[in-house]
Amino acid sequence: MRILTYPEAVREATDQEMSIDPSVIVLGQGVDDPKAILGTTKGLAAKFGPTRVFDTPLSEDAMTGVAIGAALAGLRPIHIHIRMDFMLLAMNQLVNMVAKMRYMFGGSVSVPIVIRSIIGKSWGQGPQHSQSIYPLFMNIPGLKIIAPSTPYDAKGCLINAIRDNDPVIFIEHRLLYYQKSYVPAKPYTTAFGKARILSKGRDITLVGISQMAIECLRASIYLFKETGIRAEVIDPVSLAPLDIDTIARSVKKTGRLIIVDNAWVPCGLGAEIISRLLVESKLKGFVAQRMGFAHTTCPTTPALEKYFYPNAQSIAMKAYQICRPGKKHWRPNTKLKIEEVEFKGPF
Amino acid sequence: MSKISKINLGLTERFYRSLYRIRKVEEEIARIYPTDKIKSPVHLSIGQEAVSVGICEALRLKDKVFGTYRGHAMYLAKGGDLKKMIAELYGKVTGCAKGKGGSMHLIDTNHGIMGASAIVGTMIPVATGYAYALRYRKSNSLVAAFFGDGAVDEGAFHESLNFAALKKLPILFICENNTYAIHSHHLKRHHSDNIFIRARTYGMPSERIGDGDIFKIYRAANKYIAKIRQGKGPAFLECLTCRWKEHVGPNDDFDLGYRSEDEVSCWKKNDPLKEIGLLLSTATRERIESKVQVEIEEAFSFAEKSPFPSKEKIYQDVFAKSL
């Protein structure tokens, strides 16, 4: 079993697709610098040359347009933002243009671009380096939105995104960069619209988005070790299209659900998933809770930041309340580091 | 139009045909518009035709153009399918965007017309990216990006010029400066009247053609296009021009008081359509005009007879394959 870290998996997917397909190019601020987007573009500029891997001016809006134009001409650009916050500078091209182009031109054009972005957290990332704006994009037709939590899915989804003929927003998380998992050496694709069950359980369903999938996995270990509660942990992987059926099957079995969003709660995945379970899956009689970022600006000081994010402990406590209503307060004693909890498969 | 004698007659005929065709199409749209058969706001090109014709006559079929919501002239001048254009304005399924784009989003990839946007300045970076791909593929084609003086206010304009110059991309930027962004005079929006000079500071040759002379526009386009094809990087043309009609819709707008009738009448006096027409014999002119009239009648009749898209088309083309 070959084990890779998340950034190694992202790098390998990019390298392999660039080797197979000369139309794949990489652009973004710092893609060819010594830090190489946290290692994810390391060596690519040397291997593929400066016309295929190039640094850009700090012009997020125009560079998104450049990627779109290159895609119209048949290239497959990967445009990288080292923080997701920077995508807000490109909303015009993303929302007014790329999401709509196939449609507003009557199907006469294809825009196969991938936008990679990394969500920051901790070390004082603060108000403008920690945002996670995928709920904004989920409201827009014409975009595919992918947020894998495992290195295995990161590679498969990125290759699938590069080969996809539509715009794909590929969301990574800085803390997921510690994750390691089995990653096959050969190129493979992970189809969009299929959720991954990270842990089987019958008592409660925990749906975690991006890094919150790993927090849910940690919470499930605390719950089982200390209370015997078996949580089923689901990583949707693909946010648009969203695999509601896998979540519905789980909730039908457990009758209990917490959605832990990696974003602010209003109009987020929690609202979306609960609504669709009610309206589309016609589920009744289940208990549901939503968790996510505190609805305030992300504070820089760790003294306040620790109250901003859900974590394994707060998720486990909420799950316990739902599974054991009326029982006395429980707080897990187990503490596992982020890098200690990984999904090992089977994939 | 003093230097006309040096230009061959074939070119003059092509100019006249193209200018006349655009003018008559726009006039027919204006005539039909009050009937509400056209289901799309129209930003007519009347008065601005010479810029599109002068540039597009200098381009090859394989060259690409990117335009704006005031894009009828560019679409027609580059050879866009007239029937599909009118059907698009009528919202019919036979339109160039199957009725989903309308007047502001004309496209005809078979003729190198890569689309137009209703958001000012948004196509400039897209055109620039297309030029990047052409250079990457070592193509001999180039891109012409059309935009108005309003686009110069947008960040994307400056970001794109910088990148195009930095990478020496095969792109010709054409600023159709008609002085107004809707009703706002450009000197209410810009410190100085120097759009073409600003382009130079990004690192590309640039000039202004101030009188709308189609021959000057054509010559300048040819000069820069030759350089662009040699790999010398982008160039910039600022063409002063005049929108005769209101910003959107088929009428005059002098009643609004934001500009005087005199501002427009001096452009009307030097109307290139009239001046080019005078260079041709009556017989030649009539031959061209009658052909164009037939083509226009056929196009409107095609649009009238075409069906609207059926209900299930609403979700088609959101993605390559429906999810």
Contacts between the chains, C-beta under 8 A, distances in Angstrom:
chain1	res1	chain2	res2	distance
A	25	B	136	7.3
A	51	B	136	5.7
A	52	B	136	8.0
A	56	B	163	7.5
A	57	B	159	6.8
A	57	B	162	5.9
A	57	B	163	6.1
A	57	B	166	7.2
A	59	B	155	7.8
A	59	B	159	3.5
A	59	B	162	7.0
A	59	B	163	6.7
A	61	B	125	7.0
A	61	B	155	6.1
A	61	B	156	5.2
A	61	B	159	6.3
A	62	B	124	7.6
A	62	B	125	3.9
A	62	B	128	7.1
A	62	B	155	7.6
A	62	B	156	5.0
A	62	B	159	3.2
A	62	B	160	4.9
A	62	B	163	6.2
A	63	B	125	7.4
A	63	B	159	7.5
A	63	B	163	7.3
A	64	B	125	7.3
A	65	B	122	6.9
A	65	B	123	8.0
A	65	B	124	7.3
A	65	B	125	2.5
A	65	B	126	4.7
A	65	B	128	6.9
A	65	B	129	6.0
A	65	B	156	6.4
A	65	B	160	7.1
A	66	B	125	5.4
A	66	B	126	7.7
A	66	B	128	5.5
A	66	B	129	3.6
A	66	B	132	6.0
A	66	B	160	7.6
A	66	B	163	6.3
A	67	B	129	6.0
A	68	B	125	7.6
A	68	B	126	5.1
A	68	B	129	5.9
A	69	B	125	6.8
A	69	B	126	4.0
A	69	B	127	6.0
A	69	B	128	6.1
A	69	B	129	2.4
A	69	B	130	4.0
A	69	B	131	7.3
A	69	B	132	6.9
A	69	B	133	7.0
A	70	B	129	4.3
A	70	B	130	6.9
A	70	B	132	5.2
A	70	B	133	4.4
A	70	B	136	7.5
A	71	B	129	7.5
A	72	B	114	6.3
A	72	B	126	6.9
A	72	B	129	7.4
A	72	B	130	5.7
A	72	B	133	7.8
A	73	B	129	7.6
A	73	B	130	4.9
A	73	B	133	3.3
A	73	B	134	6.5
A	73	B	137	7.7
A	74	B	133	6.7
A	75	B	133	4.9
A	75	B	136	6.7
A	77	B	129	7.9
A	92	B	119	6.5
A	92	B	122	6.2
A	92	B	156	7.4
A	93	B	122	6.8
A	93	B	125	6.9
A	93	B	126	7.8
A	93	B	156	7.9
A	96	B	117	7.5
A	96	B	119	4.9
A	96	B	122	6.2
A	97	B	117	6.8
A	97	B	119	7.6
A	97	B	122	5.6
A	97	B	126	6.8
A	101	B	115	7.2
A	102	B	317	5.2
A	102	B	318	7.2
A	102	B	319	7.1
A	102	B	320	7.1
A	103	B	100	5.8
A	103	B	317	4.8
A	103	B	318	5.7
A	104	B	97	6.3
A	104	B	100	5.8
A	104	B	101	4.6
A	104	B	105	4.8
A	105	B	97	5.1
A	105	B	100	7.9
A	105	B	101	6.0
A	105	B	105	6.4
A	105	B	107	4.5
A	105	B	115	5.3
A	106	B	95	7.0
A	106	B	96	6.7
A	106	B	97	3.5
A	106	B	98	3.6
A	106	B	99	7.5
A	106	B	100	5.4
A	106	B	101	6.4
A	106	B	107	7.3
A	106	B	317	6.5
A	107	B	98	6.8
A	107	B	316	7.0
A	107	B	317	3.9
A	108	B	96	7.7
A	108	B	97	7.1
A	108	B	107	5.7
A	108	B	109	5.4
A	109	B	107	7.3
A	109	B	109	6.9
A	109	B	114	7.6
A	109	B	115	6.9
A	110	B	320	6.3
A	141	B	318	5.3
A	142	B	318	5.5
A	142	B	319	7.1
A	144	B	319	7.6
A	164	B	320	7.9
A	165	B	320	4.1
A	166	B	319	4.9
A	166	B	320	5.6
A	193	B	323	6.7
A	241	B	323	4.5
